[in-house]
């Protein structure tokens, strides 16, 4: 007796289960020297600790002792081995967010034993209502609130206020009258925004058509009033193929879905991208005391959701890498096909510091939030100011009339 052959009888063998994608390698970025609860000064034991912006160091408000956390790049070996990256490597603070993880976290005060509730959605520290100790969330929680590293504020608040005031003063002529009346730059807030900082090892292939101009000439065409000079160009066309291997370090990707929404009909939060880059190599290992006195926004996007954005940035970098090799095509290159191979990536979740001023403009049934942002490390400032439309139109018409008058004057002098 022979065994049944399901393929021979027309039956299909049950397909094997699809292989699950390989899990990313994880770098443990938990700060072993810290635990949830009181974060004491190493000299006197006080819990009144906060960032001194002028030095970028933590300072005890009781004994005035200052110290700094270890640089994350050195602690976790982030500046090494980019060219040999394979697969996906992530910091433990960049793990996938657990949708069922609660934002509310209860800490037991180590000073008096009281239980204090902290809403990690917008704060990672609180003061005990009994003994007044400061309590911090230093252990990584699966809701995305605690990152791998933090880049401390380096620009003081009064400096940020001055920069925002100067930014608006340059645009005051066309600004909305109500905005000028209600503008109070002292309302600026310091906020840590969530980013993924990525190192990558990739290759790219691009192909297209390049043209080299060999001559140009002018012909007279048409008759009567339609008679005109037309310039023609002759060019040789070439098939162009380029391959490039490259590495990138410290690419910053927004890990907040709300700020990644660049719908300018609703908000102008895309100004945050214009104040990049940050000196992320100076980020330090996580310590919640760096957030004392500032607000924060936790991330809500995982590595997988950000991979398409990373690939677009890597392709842009690949195009710039091959630019020098195609300069001889003086009429340009039209890229028709592009291919990207990402060999390996390393993802670190990080809080980056921004001074932020916002203004809500209401016109009829439409509301638009304007933002002015200051990079709290470099001082780079950019933003959006609500404008008075009629002033802008009047200025455009005035400039147009002036230019027209100049042109007519020149033509009159030539006759």
C-alpha positions as CSV (number, residue, x, y, z in Angstrom):
1,X,0.0,0.0,0.0
2,X,1.4,3.4,-0.9
3,X,0.9,6.5,1.1
4,X,-1.5,9.2,-0.2
5,X,0.2,12.0,-2.0
6,X,-2.0,15.2,-1.5
7,X,-0.2,17.0,-4.3
8,X,-0.8,14.2,-6.8
9,X,-4.5,14.0,-5.9
10,X,-5.0,17.7,-6.5
11,X,-5.0,18.6,-2.8
12,X,-2.6,21.3,-1.7
13,X,-0.3,20.8,1.3
14,X,-1.1,23.2,4.2
15,X,1.3,26.1,3.9
16,X,3.9,26.5,6.6
17,X,3.4,29.4,9.0
18,X,5.1,32.6,7.9
19,X,8.3,33.3,9.7
20,X,8.1,36.1,12.2
21,X,10.5,39.0,11.6
22,X,13.7,38.8,13.6
23,X,13.5,40.6,16.9
24,X,15.8,43.6,17.3
25,X,18.8,43.4,19.5
26,X,18.4,45.5,22.7
27,X,20.9,47.7,24.4
28,X,20.1,47.9,28.1
29,X,20.1,51.6,28.8
30,X,18.6,51.5,32.3
31,X,20.5,53.7,34.8
32,X,21.6,51.1,37.3
33,X,22.6,53.9,39.8
34,X,19.0,55.2,40.0
35,X,15.7,53.8,41.1
36,X,12.2,55.2,41.2
37,X,11.6,57.5,44.1
38,X,14.0,59.9,45.8
39,X,17.0,61.0,43.7
40,X,19.5,62.3,46.2
41,X,22.4,64.7,46.0
42,X,25.6,62.5,46.1
43,X,27.2,64.9,48.6
44,X,24.5,65.9,51.1
45,X,21.5,63.5,50.3
46,X,19.0,66.3,49.6
47,X,16.3,65.5,47.0
48,X,16.0,69.1,45.8
49,X,17.9,68.6,42.6
50,X,17.5,70.3,39.3
51,X,19.3,71.3,36.1
52,X,21.5,74.4,36.2
53,X,21.0,75.5,32.6
54,X,24.1,77.8,32.6
55,X,26.4,74.8,33.1
56,X,24.3,71.9,31.8
57,X,24.9,70.1,35.1
58,X,22.6,68.9,37.9
59,X,22.7,71.1,41.0
60,X,21.6,70.4,44.6
61,X,19.5,73.4,45.8
62,X,20.6,72.7,49.4
63,X,24.4,72.4,49.3
64,X,24.9,73.9,45.8
65,X,27.0,70.8,44.7
66,X,27.0,70.2,40.9
67,X,27.5,67.0,39.0
68,X,26.7,65.6,35.5
69,X,25.5,62.4,34.2
70,X,27.6,60.2,32.0
71,X,27.4,60.8,28.2
72,X,25.1,58.3,26.7
73,X,27.4,57.8,23.7
74,X,30.2,56.6,25.9
75,X,28.0,54.7,28.3
76,X,26.3,52.6,25.6
77,X,29.0,52.6,22.9
78,X,26.8,54.5,20.5
79,X,29.6,56.2,18.5
80,X,31.2,52.9,17.5
81,X,30.7,50.3,14.8
82,X,28.2,52.1,12.6
83,X,29.9,50.7,9.5
84,X,29.4,47.1,10.7
85,X,25.7,47.5,11.9
86,X,23.5,44.6,10.8
87,X,19.8,44.2,11.5
88,X,18.0,46.4,14.0
89,X,19.5,47.4,17.3
90,X,17.4,49.5,19.8
91,X,17.9,51.0,23.2
92,X,15.7,49.5,25.9
93,X,13.9,52.8,26.1
94,X,12.9,52.6,22.5
95,X,11.1,49.3,22.8
96,X,7.5,49.0,21.4
97,X,5.0,50.8,23.5
98,X,2.5,48.6,25.3
99,X,-1.0,49.9,24.4
100,X,-2.3,48.6,27.7
101,X,0.4,50.3,29.9
102,X,-1.1,52.9,32.2
103,X,0.2,56.4,32.3
104,X,-0.6,56.7,36.1
105,X,2.3,55.4,38.2
106,X,2.3,55.1,42.0
107,X,5.6,55.6,43.8
108,X,6.3,54.9,47.4
109,X,8.2,57.7,49.0
110,X,11.4,56.5,50.6
111,X,11.3,59.4,53.0
112,X,8.0,58.8,54.8
113,X,6.4,55.8,53.1
114,X,3.5,57.7,51.6
115,X,2.3,56.7,48.1
116,X,2.4,59.4,45.4
117,X,0.7,59.2,42.0
118,X,2.5,60.6,39.0
119,X,0.9,61.0,35.6
120,X,3.8,60.0,33.3
121,X,1.9,61.4,30.2
122,X,3.1,64.9,31.1
123,X,5.5,64.6,34.1
124,X,8.1,62.3,35.5
125,X,8.5,63.9,38.9
126,X,6.3,65.0,41.8
127,X,6.8,66.2,45.4
128,X,5.6,64.1,48.3
129,X,2.7,65.9,49.9
130,X,3.8,64.8,53.4
131,X,7.6,65.1,53.7
132,X,8.2,67.3,50.6
133,X,10.8,64.9,49.1
134,X,11.0,65.1,45.3
135,X,10.1,61.7,43.7
136,X,11.3,60.8,40.2
137,X,10.5,58.1,37.7
138,X,13.8,56.7,36.6
139,X,13.0,53.2,35.7
140,X,11.8,52.6,32.1
141,X,8.1,52.0,31.8
142,X,6.4,50.4,28.7
143,X,4.3,53.5,27.8
144,X,7.1,55.4,26.1
145,X,7.5,58.1,28.8
146,X,11.1,57.2,29.8
147,X,13.7,57.4,27.0
148,X,17.2,56.1,26.8
149,X,18.9,59.5,27.1
150,X,18.3,63.2,27.6
151,X,20.0,66.3,26.1
152,X,19.9,69.0,28.8
153,X,18.8,72.6,28.2
154,X,21.7,74.8,27.4
155,X,19.9,78.2,26.6
156,X,18.4,80.0,29.6
157,X,14.9,81.2,29.6
158,X,15.7,85.0,29.5
159,X,17.9,84.3,26.4
160,X,15.0,82.4,24.8
161,X,12.6,85.3,25.6
162,X,15.0,87.8,23.9
163,X,15.4,85.6,20.8
164,X,11.6,85.2,20.4
165,X,11.0,89.0,20.9
166,X,13.7,89.7,18.3
167,X,12.1,87.2,15.9
168,X,8.7,88.9,16.2
169,X,10.0,92.4,16.0
170,X,11.4,91.7,12.5
171,X,7.9,90.7,11.4
172,X,5.9,93.2,13.4
173,X,5.0,95.4,10.4
174,X,2.8,92.7,8.9
175,X,1.7,91.0,12.1
176,X,-2.0,90.8,13.1
177,X,-2.9,93.7,15.3
178,X,-4.5,91.5,17.9
179,X,-1.3,89.3,18.0
180,X,0.9,92.4,18.7
181,X,-1.4,93.4,21.5
182,X,-1.5,89.9,23.1
183,X,2.2,89.0,22.4
184,X,3.8,88.1,25.7
185,X,7.1,86.3,25.1
186,X,7.6,85.7,28.8
187,X,5.0,83.0,28.4
188,X,7.5,80.8,26.7
189,X,7.7,77.3,28.1
190,X,10.6,74.9,28.2
191,X,9.7,71.4,26.9
192,X,11.5,68.2,26.2
193,X,10.3,66.7,23.0
194,X,10.6,63.0,22.1
195,X,12.9,61.9,19.2
196,X,14.5,58.8,17.9
197,X,18.2,59.3,17.2
198,X,19.3,56.8,14.5
199,X,22.6,55.5,13.2
200,X,22.5,53.6,9.9
201,X,24.6,51.5,7.5
202,X,23.1,51.4,4.0
203,X,23.7,51.1,0.3
204,X,21.8,52.7,-2.6
205,X,21.6,52.3,-6.4
206,X,20.2,55.1,-8.6
207,X,19.8,55.2,-12.3
208,X,18.5,57.7,-14.8
209,X,19.4,59.9,-17.8
210,X,22.0,62.6,-17.7
211,X,22.5,65.3,-20.4
212,X,25.6,67.2,-21.5
213,X,25.0,70.3,-23.5
214,X,27.1,70.5,-26.7
215,X,25.9,73.7,-28.3
216,X,23.1,76.3,-28.2
217,X,21.8,78.5,-31.0
218,X,19.1,81.1,-31.7
219,X,16.6,81.2,-34.5
220,X,14.1,83.8,-35.6
221,X,10.6,82.4,-35.8
222,X,7.2,83.7,-36.7
223,X,6.0,86.6,-38.7
224,X,5.0,90.2,-38.0
225,X,4.0,90.8,-34.4
226,X,4.6,87.2,-33.6
227,X,8.2,87.3,-34.7
228,X,10.6,86.3,-31.9
229,X,14.0,84.9,-31.1
230,X,14.0,81.2,-29.9
231,X,17.0,79.6,-28.3
232,X,17.6,75.9,-28.9
233,X,20.0,73.5,-27.1
234,X,21.6,70.3,-28.4
235,X,22.7,67.8,-25.8
236,X,24.0,64.3,-25.6
237,X,22.1,61.9,-23.4
238,X,23.7,59.2,-21.3
239,X,22.4,56.4,-19.2
240,X,23.7,57.1,-15.7
241,X,24.1,54.4,-12.9
242,X,25.5,55.0,-9.5
243,X,26.1,52.8,-6.4
244,X,27.0,54.2,-3.0
245,X,27.8,52.6,0.3
246,X,27.4,55.0,3.3
247,X,26.8,55.4,7.0
248,X,24.9,58.0,8.9
249,X,25.0,59.0,12.6
250,X,22.5,60.9,14.8
251,X,19.6,61.3,12.4
252,X,16.8,62.7,14.4
253,X,13.2,61.6,13.8
254,X,10.2,62.9,15.6
255,X,8.5,60.1,17.6
256,X,5.3,62.0,18.3
257,X,2.5,61.4,15.8
258,X,0.9,64.7,16.6
259,X,4.0,66.7,15.7
260,X,4.7,64.5,12.7
261,X,1.3,65.7,11.3
262,X,2.3,68.7,9.1
263,X,-1.2,69.8,8.3
264,X,-0.6,73.6,8.1
265,X,-4.4,74.2,8.1
266,X,-4.4,73.2,11.8
267,X,-1.0,74.1,13.2
268,X,2.5,75.2,12.4
269,X,4.4,72.7,14.5
270,X,6.6,71.8,11.5
271,X,8.7,74.8,12.6
272,X,10.4,72.4,15.0
273,X,12.2,70.8,12.1
274,X,13.7,74.2,11.1
275,X,15.7,74.5,14.3
276,X,17.6,71.2,13.8
277,X,20.2,69.9,14.4
278,X,20.8,69.3,18.0
279,X,24.2,68.3,19.4
280,X,22.9,64.8,20.4
281,X,26.4,63.5,21.0
282,X,26.3,65.5,24.3
283,X,23.2,63.7,25.5
284,X,23.5,62.0,28.9
285,X,22.1,58.8,30.4
286,X,18.6,59.1,31.7
287,X,18.0,61.0,34.9
288,X,14.5,62.4,35.6
289,X,16.1,65.3,37.6
290,X,17.0,67.0,34.3
291,X,13.3,67.5,33.7
292,X,12.6,69.3,37.0
293,X,11.0,72.7,36.1
294,X,10.3,71.7,32.5
295,X,7.4,69.8,30.8
296,X,7.8,66.8,28.5
297,X,5.8,65.0,25.9
298,X,6.2,61.2,25.7
299,X,6.6,59.4,22.4
300,X,3.8,57.5,20.9
301,X,5.5,56.0,17.8
302,X,7.6,52.8,17.6
303,X,10.6,52.0,15.5
304,X,8.5,50.2,12.9
305,X,6.3,53.2,12.3
306,X,9.3,55.5,11.7
307,X,11.2,53.2,9.3
308,X,9.5,54.6,6.1
309,X,10.5,58.1,7.2
310,X,14.1,56.9,7.8
311,X,14.3,55.3,4.4
312,X,13.2,58.6,2.7
313,X,16.0,60.4,4.6
314,X,18.5,57.8,3.6
315,X,17.6,58.1,0.0
316,X,18.0,61.8,0.1
317,X,21.4,61.3,1.6
318,X,22.3,58.8,-1.1
319,X,21.4,61.3,-3.8
320,X,23.6,64.0,-2.3
321,X,26.4,61.4,-2.0
322,X,26.4,60.8,-5.8
323,X,26.0,64.5,-6.7
324,X,29.7,65.2,-7.0
325,X,30.1,62.3,-9.5
326,X,27.5,63.7,-11.9
327,X,28.5,67.3,-12.1
328,X,29.7,66.9,-15.7
329,X,26.1,66.5,-16.8
330,X,25.6,70.2,-17.1
331,X,21.9,69.9,-18.0
332,X,21.3,67.7,-15.0
333,X,20.3,64.1,-14.3
334,X,16.8,62.8,-14.2
335,X,16.8,59.9,-11.7
336,X,14.3,57.3,-12.9
337,X,14.9,54.4,-10.5
338,X,16.1,54.2,-7.0
339,X,16.9,51.3,-4.7
340,X,17.9,51.3,-1.0
341,X,19.3,48.5,1.0
342,X,19.4,49.2,4.8
343,X,22.0,46.8,6.2
344,X,21.7,47.8,9.9
345,X,20.3,50.5,12.1
346,X,20.6,51.6,15.8
347,X,17.8,53.5,17.5
348,X,18.0,55.5,20.7
349,X,15.0,57.2,22.3
350,X,15.9,60.7,23.4
351,X,14.4,63.9,24.9
352,X,15.6,67.1,23.1
353,X,15.1,70.6,24.7
354,X,13.0,73.3,23.1
355,X,11.8,76.7,24.3
356,X,8.3,77.1,22.8
357,X,5.9,80.0,22.5
358,X,2.4,79.4,21.1
359,X,-0.4,81.7,19.9
360,X,-3.9,80.6,18.9
361,X,-5.3,82.6,16.0
362,X,-9.1,82.5,15.4
363,X,-10.6,83.8,12.2
364,X,-14.3,83.1,11.9
365,X,-14.8,79.4,12.3
366,X,-11.1,78.6,11.6
367,X,-8.5,78.3,14.3
368,X,-4.8,78.0,13.7
369,X,-2.0,77.5,16.3
370,X,1.2,79.4,15.6
371,X,4.5,78.3,17.2
372,X,7.8,80.0,17.7
373,X,10.5,77.6,18.7
374,X,14.1,78.1,20.1
375,X,16.6,75.3,20.0
376,X,17.6,75.2,23.6
377,X,21.2,74.1,22.7
378,X,22.1,76.3,19.7
379,X,19.7,79.2,20.0
380,X,18.4,78.7,16.5
381,X,14.9,80.4,16.3
382,X,12.1,79.9,13.9
383,X,8.3,80.2,14.0
384,X,5.1,81.5,12.5
385,X,3.5,84.9,13.1
386,X,-0.2,85.6,12.2
387,X,-0.2,88.3,9.5
388,X,-2.5,91.0,8.4
389,X,-3.4,89.9,4.9
390,X,-4.3,93.4,3.5
391,X,-0.9,94.8,4.6
392,X,0.9,92.0,2.8
393,X,-1.1,92.6,-0.4
394,X,-0.6,96.3,-0.2
395,X,3.1,95.8,0.2
396,X,3.2,93.5,-2.8
397,X,1.3,96.0,-5.0
398,X,3.5,98.8,-3.9
399,X,6.7,96.9,-4.7
400,X,5.2,95.8,-8.1
401,X,4.3,99.4,-9.0
402,X,7.8,100.6,-8.0
403,X,9.5,97.9,-10.2
404,X,7.2,98.7,-13.1
405,X,8.1,102.4,-12.8
406,X,11.8,101.6,-12.8
407,X,11.5,99.3,-15.9
408,X,9.6,102.0,-17.8
409,X,12.2,104.6,-16.8
410,X,15.0,102.4,-18.1
411,X,13.2,101.7,-21.4
412,X,12.5,105.4,-21.8
413,X,16.2,106.2,-21.4
414,X,17.2,103.6,-24.0
415,X,14.9,105.1,-26.6
